[in-house]
Amino acid sequence: MFNPANKRLAVHRKSERKVMWWTVLVIGGIHLAALLALDPAYFSRSGLLLGVILYFVAGMLGITMCFHRLLTHRSFQTYKWMEYFLTYCGVLALQSGPMQWVAQHRIHHKEADDEPDPHSPLVTFIWAHMGWLFLTTPDCHTYEEYRRFAKDLDRDPVQRFFDHNFFLIWVSFAAVVYLAGELYGGLGASWLVWGVLVRQVALWHATWFVNSATHLWGYRNYKTDEESTNNWWVALLAFGEGWHNNHHADQRSAAHGQRWFEVDITYYLIRLFGAAGLAWSINEPSKRVVARRKDIMVDEEALRAADERHDVPVAGVLRTQTDPTIPVVVPQMPSAAEAYEAALKAAGEAKEAAARALHYAAEALKHKQQGAIEAADQAAKELLERAKDLGMAAVEQAKYAAAQAAEFSTQASAFATDAKERAAESARQFAEKSRNLAQEAFETASRAADEVGEAFQGIGRPIITSSI
């Protein structure tokens, strides 16, 4: 178990933060109002049952399944109407709008347990649990700031609507709960207290424990470059989110629990959705990552060779950086040959964009003196910020083009599957070449992202290298 006394963090850019008094009022007011549950006059069995049901609806369907595993990490795919329904459930958890929630969580993964992390318990436990909520987060407070880290959601007008109106939606739902309780039998106050207020406070703290407790207490299946842990009681309270070390080691996996006793009911629900045809492309744990689990015996020589092929920078340490590969829509090609040509073009665009990203990084490094960023004049800082934005935009373009190449590769594979006997071999060759092109393009974009991230480390805003 990690001893937090061994490492402490300051609050990132503390002097720039401002108290969000409206947030203090809302969170504090709901906590105080929930104390009405201590008065037996507000208790009813139906109110308690409603609270339990909504705890699962807002917490599991909304936060863990939708905001976290679907919107942030794209661990699975579903229909748009289902995504919107699940997002509505997430809004009922009153944990900000979906875009800001996703943006902050992506920053957390990129900067985990380093100073720019929005909520590391290495500052203090209280800071990670709830203190960070009451102060503005530098460069991720206003819509114009946090939209940079959730560009996939910003392209969706429905997600923007949820993000801008999440508090009004929550208040409206609370009013509906009250009116429904009155119509049911004059139990409006009971349903409001237990179904909305008590449920809200319980769910807040359950999910906040993922930020605080699971970076302090528990065991570790993986050696990652931050202090995430697996915590069984947080996993019970937060529907499987407590297996946090597993998640940091393999963020795109829909399954957080990996060992037989690591119960992950959110993942079980995702698999149930898959069986019902409501979810597909469900990401399972990476075999290469699982091979590094401490309780598994592996061939170390083979593992080192795999690391070399995958460009792992530090032997034995897994990076904790989110990589939500956003599905792209591409035109349907009429033949395997044309799908191959489209994949070739997209892969070429990915490599060109990656080269631009590296060029911006190299130009910026000419103006960057090691350890002198804080002392640099304003003009130099603005130059570096501009170069970083251009570099990261090029990285995003590279990853988007690589995703396009992968989609065209899939089309080529489909043609190969459906080809007649005479053309089957040719189609298979096109499919194999296009898959190799897509993989090469993605690896090029990923290497560019890593190099740009290292070049601009410590310069202004946190760097998110994968939100295309």
LUMTORDREN-765704 format. One line per 2 residues: for each residue x, y, z of C-alpha. Coordinates in Angstrom, 3 decimals. Layout:
N
X/Y/Z; ...
//
This chain:
468
0.000/0.000/0.000; 1.251/3.494/-0.849
2.384/5.670/2.033; 1.239/9.227/1.173
3.834/10.650/3.563; 6.447/9.746/0.959
5.092/12.254/-1.537; 3.094/15.473/-1.309
1.669/17.715/-3.998; 0.796/21.381/-3.999
-2.527/22.612/-5.347; -1.887/23.246/-9.032
-1.753/27.012/-9.754; -3.385/27.782/-6.424
-3.029/31.542/-6.821; -5.214/31.513/-9.940
-8.137/29.619/-8.400; -11.337/31.258/-7.218
-14.015/29.972/-4.872; -17.177/28.877/-6.709
-19.738/30.100/-4.196; -22.690/28.739/-6.146
-21.203/25.236/-5.955; -20.556/25.691/-2.214
-24.183/26.763/-1.736; -25.678/23.892/-3.768
-23.552/21.071/-2.320; -23.726/22.455/1.205
-27.465/23.128/0.949; -28.271/19.630/-0.290
-26.199/18.100/2.519; -28.087/20.165/5.093
-31.476/19.434/3.531; -30.703/15.699/3.524
-30.579/15.858/7.336; -34.382/15.977/7.221
-34.115/12.211/6.839; -33.366/12.099/10.585
-36.976/13.157/11.207; -39.199/10.031/11.142
-42.007/12.152/9.711; -40.223/12.163/6.341
-39.644/8.430/6.163; -41.638/6.088/3.948
-40.836/2.692/2.510; -41.676/3.875/-0.986
-39.352/6.879/-0.559; -36.488/4.631/0.569
-37.120/2.225/-2.333; -37.178/5.139/-4.772
-33.857/6.370/-3.386; -32.227/2.961/-3.867
-33.546/2.662/-7.433; -32.367/6.153/-8.384
-28.987/5.468/-6.769; -28.511/2.696/-9.328
-30.037/4.693/-12.208; -27.978/7.853/-11.685
-24.874/6.143/-10.325; -24.455/3.001/-12.414
-26.338/3.782/-15.633; -25.401/7.462/-15.545
-21.935/7.900/-14.070; -20.036/4.609/-14.191
-21.524/3.181/-17.381; -22.153/6.363/-19.369
-20.016/9.318/-18.241; -17.007/7.133/-17.436
-16.820/4.004/-19.559; -18.826/5.202/-22.588
-18.227/8.940/-22.972; -14.742/9.296/-21.471
-13.039/6.078/-22.558; -15.314/4.713/-25.319
-15.075/1.239/-23.797; -18.079/0.146/-25.841
-20.474/1.469/-28.464; -24.231/1.839/-28.394
-27.056/3.522/-30.279; -27.216/7.315/-30.118
-30.647/7.260/-28.510; -29.298/4.952/-25.816
-26.265/7.198/-25.300; -28.598/10.164/-24.780
-30.800/8.244/-22.334; -27.753/7.162/-20.323
-26.431/10.733/-20.387; -29.749/11.923/-18.952
-29.305/9.383/-16.143; -25.816/10.782/-15.540
-27.143/14.335/-15.315; -29.389/13.168/-12.454
-26.205/12.494/-10.434; -25.521/16.271/-10.384
-21.775/15.954/-10.987; -21.538/18.715/-13.612
-22.473/18.331/-17.256; -21.151/15.441/-19.353
-18.561/17.503/-21.239; -16.943/19.005/-18.160
-17.031/15.633/-16.339; -15.302/13.926/-19.263
-12.750/16.731/-19.669; -11.749/16.667/-16.008
-11.469/12.902/-15.980; -9.284/12.840/-19.082
-7.001/15.407/-17.455; -6.913/13.215/-14.335
-5.645/10.253/-16.352; -3.052/12.305/-18.197
-1.725/13.995/-15.058; -2.574/11.327/-12.455
-0.954/12.061/-9.084; 1.154/14.840/-10.552
0.508/18.458/-9.648; -1.891/19.288/-12.545
-4.171/16.368/-11.495; -7.507/18.038/-10.589
-8.077/15.829/-7.533; -5.042/13.917/-6.305
-5.186/12.838/-2.630; -1.443/13.486/-2.497
-2.495/17.086/-1.772; -4.818/15.979/1.061
-7.575/13.406/1.357; -10.238/16.100/1.774
-8.945/17.949/-1.285; -9.342/14.859/-3.479
-12.653/13.829/-1.941; -14.496/17.129/-2.307
-12.324/20.197/-1.691; -11.323/20.571/-5.356
-14.969/20.919/-6.332; -15.296/24.316/-4.646
-12.477/26.026/-6.554; -12.087/26.739/-10.244
-9.832/24.366/-12.189; -7.268/26.302/-14.262
-7.958/25.963/-17.996; -10.878/23.590/-17.389
-13.514/25.820/-15.814; -15.429/27.639/-18.542
-17.037/25.930/-21.511; -14.470/27.427/-23.885
-11.701/25.889/-21.765; -12.963/22.391/-21.078
-14.410/21.798/-24.552; -10.783/21.390/-25.734
-10.606/18.110/-23.826; -13.982/16.755/-24.963
-14.081/17.648/-28.649; -15.894/14.436/-29.555
-18.825/15.490/-27.313; -18.642/19.127/-28.362
-19.479/18.056/-31.921; -22.815/16.678/-30.655
-25.532/19.351/-30.083; -27.487/17.050/-27.751
-24.458/16.561/-25.504; -23.898/20.326/-25.514
-27.523/20.782/-24.423; -27.076/18.364/-21.522
-23.838/20.095/-20.539; -25.311/23.605/-20.525
-28.570/22.675/-18.755; -27.625/19.866/-16.341
-28.659/21.778/-13.193; -32.069/22.789/-14.579
-32.667/19.172/-15.625; -31.817/17.992/-12.092
-34.120/20.568/-10.484; -36.932/19.672/-12.897
-36.547/15.985/-12.078; -36.648/16.741/-8.344
-39.903/18.656/-8.880; -41.381/15.709/-10.821
-40.406/13.339/-7.990; -42.151/15.589/-5.466
-45.329/15.869/-7.542; -45.384/12.123/-8.203
-45.089/11.464/-4.478; -47.981/13.792/-3.747
-50.150/12.064/-6.338; -49.162/8.626/-5.007
-50.430/9.346/-1.518; -49.332/12.681/-0.181
-45.721/11.476/0.074; -44.097/14.246/-1.947
-41.855/15.445/0.894; -40.752/11.890/1.733
-39.955/11.060/-1.887; -38.036/14.324/-2.253
-35.986/13.773/0.908; -35.174/10.088/0.344
-35.436/9.754/-3.440; -33.536/12.932/-4.276
-31.625/14.483/-1.357; -30.394/11.450/0.616
-29.731/9.528/-2.586; -27.792/12.508/-3.955
-25.532/12.823/-0.915; -24.868/9.065/-0.774
-24.014/8.917/-4.473; -21.760/11.966/-4.292
-19.615/10.457/-1.570; -19.535/7.002/-3.174
-18.129/8.396/-6.424; -15.870/10.900/-4.642
-14.220/7.960/-2.868; -12.969/6.837/-6.299
-10.955/10.078/-6.479; -9.692/9.889/-2.909
-9.644/6.392/-1.394; -8.569/4.494/-4.507
-5.360/6.499/-4.765; -4.486/5.867/-1.107
-5.695/2.531/0.233; -5.857/-0.914/-1.337
-3.699/-3.295/-3.323; -2.126/-2.997/-6.761
-2.321/-5.576/-9.529; -0.122/-3.424/-11.787
2.899/-1.194/-11.506; 1.618/2.039/-13.052
3.158/5.512/-13.116; 0.787/6.854/-10.418
-0.588/5.618/-7.082; -3.931/4.049/-8.075
-5.147/1.083/-5.998; -7.881/-1.542/-6.021
-10.280/-1.010/-3.118; -13.051/-3.552/-2.506
-15.423/-1.387/-0.479; -15.268/1.476/-3.001
-15.988/-1.110/-5.722; -19.147/-2.134/-3.841
-20.315/1.449/-3.319; -19.480/2.596/-6.850
-20.514/-0.377/-8.993; -17.035/-1.690/-9.787
-15.181/1.622/-10.029; -13.068/0.719/-7.004
-10.833/-1.586/-9.072; -9.021/1.591/-9.975
-5.491/0.268/-10.441; -6.790/-2.185/-13.051
-8.522/0.714/-14.778; -5.463/2.976/-14.832
-3.420/0.145/-16.307; -5.913/-0.492/-19.128
-8.285/2.457/-19.421; -10.198/1.484/-22.543
-11.246/-1.857/-21.078; -14.934/-2.042/-20.212
-14.049/-4.495/-17.429; -12.430/-2.978/-14.346
-12.568/-6.130/-12.248; -10.180/-8.819/-13.527
-9.726/-11.433/-10.812; -12.513/-13.777/-9.726
-13.296/-11.790/-6.568; -13.200/-8.361/-8.251
-16.942/-7.909/-8.707; -17.750/-5.281/-11.358
-21.498/-4.972/-11.838; -21.176/-2.110/-14.334
-19.254/-4.440/-16.636; -21.850/-7.181/-16.125
-24.541/-4.697/-17.154; -22.563/-3.720/-20.256
-22.291/-7.411/-21.196; -26.059/-7.750/-20.626
-26.616/-4.808/-22.968; -24.375/-6.564/-25.472
-26.383/-9.773/-25.235; -29.551/-7.734/-25.851
-28.046/-6.045/-28.932; -27.829/-2.638/-27.219
-24.027/-2.541/-26.971; -21.206/-3.760/-29.183
-17.437/-3.378/-29.687; -17.044/-4.018/-25.958
-13.357/-3.678/-25.110; -11.985/-6.526/-23.037
-8.764/-6.276/-20.980; -5.655/-6.111/-23.164
-3.789/-9.421/-23.105; -0.470/-7.571/-23.115
-1.532/-5.531/-20.073; -2.953/-8.526/-18.219
0.355/-10.335/-18.747; 1.897/-7.745/-16.430
-0.453/-8.508/-13.547; 1.540/-9.315/-10.441
-0.273/-12.589/-9.736; 0.374/-14.022/-13.230
3.514/-15.955/-14.213; 4.809/-14.823/-17.607
7.845/-15.252/-19.824; 9.825/-12.097/-18.988
11.911/-12.334/-22.157; 8.799/-12.491/-24.328
7.293/-9.587/-22.386; 10.386/-7.441/-22.971
10.203/-8.210/-26.685; 6.545/-7.183/-26.722
7.430/-3.935/-24.954; 9.998/-3.154/-27.635
7.423/-3.728/-30.365; 4.907/-1.492/-28.601
7.441/1.212/-27.717; 6.922/0.993/-23.937
9.221/3.718/-22.501; 10.049/2.322/-19.052
10.388/-1.418/-18.495; 7.736/-2.757/-16.162
5.777/0.501/-15.843; 2.448/1.012/-17.595
1.475/4.474/-18.707; -1.750/5.911/-17.371
-3.039/7.920/-20.317; -6.534/7.751/-21.688
-7.009/6.798/-25.329; -10.710/7.040/-26.258
-10.629/6.055/-29.928; -13.678/7.857/-31.219
-15.562/5.993/-33.970; -15.605/7.950/-37.231
-18.130/7.904/-40.049; -16.629/7.289/-43.491
-18.263/6.682/-46.891; -18.838/3.114/-48.003
-16.366/2.192/-50.731; -17.714/0.118/-53.670
-14.791/-2.325/-53.774; -11.872/-3.719/-51.788
-9.402/-1.885/-54.048; -11.054/1.489/-53.416
-11.297/0.814/-49.674; -7.575/0.055/-49.749
-6.851/3.293/-51.627; -8.927/5.267/-49.094
-7.030/3.612/-46.222; -3.743/4.445/-47.949
-4.755/8.107/-48.309; -5.948/8.402/-44.691
-2.797/6.725/-43.399; -0.697/9.163/-45.413
-2.629/12.103/-43.937; -2.060/10.706/-40.451
1.698/10.528/-41.024; 1.795/14.051/-42.461
-0.104/15.439/-39.460; 2.214/13.575/-37.092
5.203/15.094/-38.877; 3.670/18.588/-38.447
3.180/17.922/-34.734; 6.838/16.972/-34.344
7.865/20.068/-36.315; 5.942/22.362/-33.930
7.519/20.586/-30.965; 11.017/21.019/-32.419
10.434/24.722/-33.133; 9.157/25.311/-29.604
12.129/23.535/-28.059; 14.429/26.069/-29.713
12.805/28.729/-27.502; 12.555/26.623/-24.348
15.362/26.628/-21.820; 15.265/23.755/-19.371
13.851/24.860/-16.013; 13.274/28.444/-17.138
9.635/28.335/-18.216; 8.286/29.990/-15.066
10.799/32.804/-15.444; 10.110/33.364/-19.132
8.572/36.656/-20.229; 4.947/36.820/-21.337
5.785/36.869/-25.037; 7.807/33.666/-24.753
5.031/31.967/-22.809; 2.448/32.960/-25.424
4.738/31.629/-28.172; 5.067/28.288/-26.412
1.315/28.088/-25.739; 0.607/28.762/-29.409
3.114/26.145/-30.520; 1.612/23.624/-28.134
-1.908/24.246/-29.428; -0.733/23.791/-33.020
1.209/20.678/-32.091; -1.696/19.065/-30.263
-4.119/20.003/-33.046; -1.822/18.190/-35.465
-1.747/15.173/-33.143; -5.544/15.130/-33.073
-5.639/15.308/-36.868; -3.167/12.428/-37.041
-5.220/10.228/-34.727; -8.453/11.087/-36.524
-6.920/10.185/-39.888; -5.573/6.956/-38.372
-9.092/6.118/-37.176; -10.371/6.758/-40.702
-7.723/4.416/-42.058; -8.900/1.753/-39.620
-12.521/2.171/-40.758; -11.560/1.769/-44.413
-9.466/-1.244/-43.425; -12.575/-2.787/-41.884
-14.417/-2.258/-45.166; -11.609/-3.967/-47.057
-11.824/-6.912/-44.654; -15.568/-7.141/-45.223
-15.018/-7.281/-48.977; -12.486/-10.051/-48.444
-15.017/-12.034/-46.429; -17.735/-11.643/-49.062
-15.512/-12.078/-52.141; -16.168/-14.822/-54.653
-13.600/-17.588/-55.043; -11.824/-15.970/-57.997
-11.344/-12.578/-56.308; -10.941/-13.768/-52.724
-7.128/-13.810/-52.665; -6.847/-10.309/-54.111
-9.393/-8.950/-51.619; -7.589/-10.617/-48.727
-4.330/-8.984/-49.800; -5.986/-5.562/-49.927
-7.464/-6.142/-46.470; -4.137/-7.223/-44.985
-2.285/-4.251/-46.485; -4.917/-1.785/-45.323
-4.833/-3.200/-41.778; -1.061/-2.785/-41.723
-1.378/0.784/-43.017; -3.952/1.688/-40.370
-1.830/0.184/-37.592; 1.295/1.958/-38.834
-0.586/5.270/-39.028; -1.924/4.888/-35.507
1.524/4.005/-34.116; 3.015/7.027/-35.875
0.333/9.288/-34.395; 0.843/7.784/-30.929
4.610/8.297/-31.060; 4.067/11.900/-32.140
1.638/12.390/-29.247; 4.193/11.062/-26.760
7.014/13.221/-28.119; 4.884/16.377/-28.260
3.636/15.694/-24.740; 7.202/15.391/-23.441
8.348/18.485/-25.333; 5.620/20.649/-23.836
5.577/19.134/-20.345; 5.076/21.871/-17.773
4.043/24.542/-20.285; 0.678/26.013/-19.341
-2.409/23.899/-19.902; -2.369/20.132/-19.363
-1.885/18.110/-22.535; -4.537/15.623/-23.605
-3.178/13.656/-26.527; -6.057/11.470/-27.499
-9.390/13.345/-27.571; -9.880/13.451/-31.335
//
